[in-house]
Amino acid sequence: MKKGLIGLVIVSFVLVFTAGAMAAEFSWSGDASFGIEGTSDGAAGDFFGSGDLYLNATATSGAWGVGVELGKENGDPVYIDPFITYTAEAFTLTLDDSIDNGVFDTEVPGIPANPGLKLEIPMEAFTPYVIVNNVADDDEVTYNFAGGADFTTGAMGLGVTLNSNGEDESTSYGVKATYSMDALSLTGEYGVLSPKDGDSGSGYYAEVGYSIAGGGSFTFHYSGADENIAVGDEDYTKWSEIYGEFTYPIAESVDFTVDVTSTNAEELDESITTYEAKVGFSF
């Protein structure tokens, strides 16, 4: 099914649902933030110009639900993502205008965001899922597939994921482990990319979180990848990143956040440090 057709189906369903949903339950949530940011490599800082916005609005009636996500980050164009869900006793099915699946928080790519379906089967301590999406180029349709599962037992968690990217014929997979104890939380992730041609690449991610009295928190993570994993718009041969964040509530639903990121790569003469301070409001 082509992207335009899936988008039309979702929008039409939303309109029909809204028109006849006198008994439906409506809910919405979101967050907005605004602040300053800059870098240590001589680039000009963005003073009071770093704004983010996210909004999620849903309407549910029985097992059916429709909704839309709207977001904007640091000057990027606004995105609108409509979706439909059906929740039964044994499964949840989602039809989404833009659904993807990465390898957790690593930079290892999974499947790109395209219109598709997601099937989840929640159980007491085990939740498997399957995703299929597609992209149309003229008369040719390319399909992408993904799947995985999340396990939880007490304070420990384990996740696995597998992706088959039909657009570049690559596969990727990864594993995630978590542990929480009182105010401390630990996360470790590892992913592998196997392209159709060339050598495989890998990426990793490790995080420590700590909650303090009064609602504040510290978060630190260390991540990186080898020469076969591109990082965003960059294509470093090898890179690593250290990230630190402090968040503290200054009023109900209002948080003050300071974060610093230090990136190292073989192409860089020295590490680049990015800093940000912002106030965020959730609703």
C-alpha positions in Angstrom: 0.0 0.0 0.0 1.4 3.3 -1.0 2.2 6.0 1.5 -0.4 8.4 0.2 -3.1 5.8 0.2 -2.3 4.7 3.8 -2.3 8.4 4.9 -5.7 8.9 3.2 -7.1 5.8 4.9 -6.0 7.0 8.3 -7.2 10.6 7.9 -10.6 9.4 6.5 -10.9 7.0 9.4 -10.1 9.8 11.9 -12.7 12.0 10.4 -15.4 9.3 10.4 -14.5 8.2 13.9 -14.6 11.8 15.2 -17.9 12.6 13.6 -19.6 9.5 15.2 -17.7 9.4 18.4 -20.1 11.1 20.8 -19.3 8.5 23.5 -15.6 8.4 22.8 -13.0 9.4 25.4 -10.6 12.1 24.4 -7.2 12.7 25.9 -4.1 14.7 25.0 -0.6 15.2 26.3 2.6 16.8 25.2 5.6 18.9 26.1 7.4 22.1 25.0 10.8 23.4 25.8 12.8 26.6 25.0 16.4 27.6 25.9 19.9 28.2 24.7 22.5 26.0 23.0 26.0 26.2 21.5 29.1 24.3 20.6 32.9 24.6 21.4 34.0 24.4 17.7 33.5 28.1 17.0 30.0 27.8 15.7 27.6 30.5 16.9 25.3 29.6 19.8 21.6 29.6 19.4 20.5 32.0 22.1 16.8 31.5 23.0 16.2 29.8 19.7 16.3 26.1 20.7 12.6 25.2 20.8 11.0 21.8 20.8 7.3 20.9 20.7 5.5 17.5 21.0 1.7 16.9 21.1 -0.2 13.6 21.2 -4.0 13.7 21.0 -6.1 10.5 21.0 -9.8 9.5 21.0 -10.9 6.0 22.1 -14.2 4.1 21.8 -14.2 0.6 23.0 -11.3 -1.3 21.4 -10.7 1.3 18.8 -8.6 4.4 19.0 -7.4 7.1 16.6 -4.9 9.8 17.2 -2.3 12.1 15.9 1.2 13.1 16.9 2.7 16.5 16.1 6.2 17.6 16.7 9.0 20.1 16.0 12.6 20.0 17.0 15.2 22.8 16.7 13.9 24.4 13.6 13.1 21.2 11.7 9.8 21.2 9.8 6.7 20.2 11.8 5.8 16.6 11.4 2.2 15.2 11.7 1.8 11.5 12.3 -1.8 10.0 12.4 -2.4 6.5 13.6 -5.2 4.0 14.3 -5.1 1.3 17.0 -7.2 -1.8 17.8 -6.7 -3.3 21.2 -8.1 -6.8 21.9 -7.5 -9.0 24.9 -4.7 -10.8 23.3 -3.0 -8.2 21.0 -2.8 -4.6 19.9 -2.7 -3.7 16.2 -1.5 -0.3 15.1 -1.8 1.3 11.6 0.7 4.2 11.5 1.5 6.7 8.8 5.2 6.7 9.8 6.5 3.7 11.7 10.1 2.6 12.1 12.3 0.4 14.3 15.9 1.3 15.3 18.3 -0.8 17.3 17.3 0.8 20.7 19.5 3.9 21.5 22.5 2.8 19.4 23.3 4.5 16.1 22.8 1.2 14.3 20.0 1.7 11.8 17.0 -0.5 11.6 14.1 0.1 9.2 13.3 3.6 8.0 10.0 5.4 8.8 7.2 4.5 6.3 3.5 3.7 6.5 2.9 0.3 8.1 1.5 -2.0 10.7 2.7 -3.1 14.2 1.3 -6.1 16.0 2.1 -6.4 19.8 1.1 -9.4 22.0 1.5 -8.2 25.6 1.8 -10.9 28.2 2.7 -10.8 31.9 6.5 -10.7 31.5 7.0 -11.1 27.8 5.9 -8.8 24.9 6.8 -9.8 21.4 6.0 -7.5 18.4 6.2 -7.5 14.6 6.4 -4.5 12.2 6.0 -4.3 8.4 6.1 -1.1 6.4 6.7 -0.2 2.8 7.7 2.6 0.4 6.6 3.0 -3.2 8.9 4.2 -6.0 6.9 4.6 -9.2 5.3 1.1 -9.6 7.7 -0.7 -7.4 6.9 -1.4 -3.7 9.6 -2.2 -1.2 8.8 -3.9 2.1 10.7 -3.6 5.4 10.2 -6.0 8.3 11.1 -5.9 12.0 10.4 -7.8 15.1 11.5 -8.2 18.7 10.5 -8.9 22.2 10.8 -7.4 25.7 11.2 -9.4 28.8 10.8 -8.2 32.4 11.3 -9.9 35.7 11.5 -7.9 38.9 14.2 -5.2 38.6 15.7 -6.6 35.5 14.7 -6.3 31.8 15.9 -7.7 28.5 15.0 -6.7 25.0 16.0 -8.1 21.6 15.2 -6.7 18.1 15.8 -7.8 14.5 15.4 -5.7 11.3 15.3 -6.5 7.6 15.7 -3.3 5.5 14.4 -4.0 2.0 15.5 -0.6 0.7 19.2 -1.3 1.0 18.9 -5.0 1.7 20.7 -4.8 5.0 19.9 -6.5 8.3 20.5 -5.3 11.8 19.9 -6.8 15.3 20.6 -5.9 18.9 20.1 -6.6 22.6 19.3 -4.4 25.5 19.6 -5.1 29.3 18.3 -2.9 32.1 18.4 -3.0 35.9 16.8 -0.7 38.4 17.3 -0.5 42.2 15.7 2.3 44.2 17.1 5.6 42.8 19.6 3.9 40.5 19.0 2.6 37.0 21.5 0.9 34.6 21.1 0.3 30.8 23.4 -1.5 28.4 22.8 -2.0 24.6 24.7 -3.5 21.7 23.7 -3.6 18.0 25.2 -5.0 14.8 24.5 -3.9 11.1 25.1 -6.4 8.3 25.0 -4.6 4.9 24.4 -6.4 1.6 27.9 -5.6 0.5 30.9 -4.8 2.8 31.8 -5.5 6.4 29.5 -5.5 9.3 29.5 -2.7 11.8 28.6 -2.4 15.5 27.4 0.2 18.0 27.0 0.3 21.8 25.2 2.4 24.4 25.6 2.4 28.2 23.6 4.6 30.6 23.4 5.4 34.3 20.5 7.3 35.8 20.1 8.5 39.4 17.1 10.2 41.0 17.6 12.6 43.8 15.3 14.0 46.5 12.9 16.6 45.3 12.3 15.1 41.9 15.6 15.9 40.2 17.7 13.4 38.3 21.2 12.9 36.8 21.7 10.9 33.6 25.0 9.9 32.0 25.6 7.8 28.9 28.5 6.6 26.8 28.0 5.5 23.3 29.9 4.9 20.1 30.3 3.0 16.9 32.9 1.7 14.5 33.8 2.8 11.0 30.9 1.1 9.3 28.1 3.0 11.2 27.2 6.5 10.0 26.2 8.9 12.7 23.3 11.2 11.6 24.5 13.4 8.8 28.1 12.7 9.6 30.1 9.7 8.4 32.9 9.3 11.0 35.2 6.3 10.7 35.1 5.8 14.5 33.4 7.9 17.1 32.4 8.0 20.7 30.2 10.2 22.8 29.8 11.2 26.4 26.6 12.8 27.5 25.6 14.3 30.9 22.2 15.7 31.9 20.8 17.3 35.1 17.0 17.9 35.4 15.3 19.5 38.3 11.6 20.5 38.7 11.1 24.2 39.3 7.3 24.1 39.4 4.5 21.6 38.8 5.0 20.2 35.3 7.9 22.6 34.7 11.5 21.3 34.6 14.9 23.0 34.2 17.5 20.9 32.3 21.2 21.4 31.6 23.0 18.9 29.4 26.5 18.6 27.9 27.7 16.3 25.0 31.3 15.6 24.1 31.9 13.9 20.8 35.2 12.3 19.7 36.0 11.0 16.2 39.1 10.1 14.2 38.4 13.0 11.7 38.3 15.6 14.4 41.4 17.4 15.7 39.8 17.6 19.1 36.5 16.7 20.7 33.5 18.8 20.1 31.4 19.8 23.1 27.7 20.8 22.7 25.9 22.5 25.6 22.2 23.3 26.2 20.1 24.8 29.0 16.3 24.8 28.7 13.0 25.1 30.5 10.5 22.4 29.6 6.7 22.3 30.3 4.7 19.1 30.1 0.9 18.9 29.9 
